[in-house]
Amino acid sequence: MPRRRRGRGRGGGGGQGGGGSGPGAPPGSSPPAPPTAFLSVAPPATSFPATPSAVASPAGPPPLALASRDSSVASSSALPLVSDSTSVAPLSREIDDKLTLLQVPAPLQFPFTFPKRPGYGTIGKRIAVRANHFLVEVADRDLHHYAVSITPAVTSKKINRVIINQLVNLYKESHLGSRSPAYDGWSNLYTAGPLPFKSMDFVIKLIENDDHRASSSCSVRKEYRFIVTIKFISRADIHHLRQFLSGRQLDAPQETIQALSVVLKATSSEKYNVVGRSFFHPELGRMGELAGNGIEYWRGYYQSLRLTQMGLSLCIDVSVQPFYEPILVIEFLAKHFNFHFSSSMPDQDRQKVSFATIKFGAL
């Protein structure tokens, strides 16, 4: 029986050591062909012309089917095309762990409640304390918001209110469904319930109010004509406000609060002088002179609607505002400048009178 010899030949084609430890080839026989799966067959030199694009190597990593020159290949089945599932499992578990750490915390569960008071005082004497805020109870009726447009445009809140009051007096029963709207003096109007229309135009006529001209038989009172357009915009949701006050909603209904604030100011705005959020009138407190020159102070109050833990609260504060004395210009000159029309007026005093006249006109 012939003796076997260990082969030391070089593997063909794909790399070194192709037939590393196998039996040696008999003398005179050709070397074994390398696996065809790891060979790249180049076309003949005469098949295509040598162009720069054909010579350039493609970008990116080499195909997975080609074996590296430094790798040791035992057979065509030594490099599987699909990786084993055991090597993918640790990577998948690591990704799951990272995603678990990055998860967003769950949102707050409703209903949301405020912290409870730990207790009440037990030492001392009970007393009654007067506060400047009052709890407001809202009826279960939605407020309807309407836009108001007056043509020609008026820049005075006082005149705007006179126009809307005239509209309500004329058309309350016939066109407004017997509702009394609340008006902010500019472009917003609110009603407790819907009006019988979505949009409507009204014609309002105002006659100039001048007592001195009216007393004269020869005077002609001027008439002004306005077109008032009322158009529905939205509905203030009272239910949303109730949900917020009970802790079941986190977002405050600002539109509803604004509507209620206008409603609470409607009556006071018609009776008193409005300065910002405050109301002043001689009936609201004692008046007095302030620094002379026809300036006096009036007492009044400031009001605002606030959201508190106890509910909806109306805050009222005492306020004081300076006003010019409400008298005629001739009386003002005679009282504070000792001026009579039989004599001339100095330029300095004339400037003061002009300034005071402008102020009277603004009021």
Salt bridges, closest charged atoms under 4 A:
GLU94 OE2 - LYS98 NZ 3.74
ASP142 OD2 - ARG235 NE 3.45
GLU208 OE1 - ARG213 NH1 3.43
ASP210 OD2 - ARG213 NE 3.60
ASP251 OD1 - HIS240 NE2 3.51
GLU325 OE2 - LYS335 NZ 2.80
GLU325 OE1 - HIS336 NE2 3.30
ASP347 OD1 - ARG350 NH1 2.56
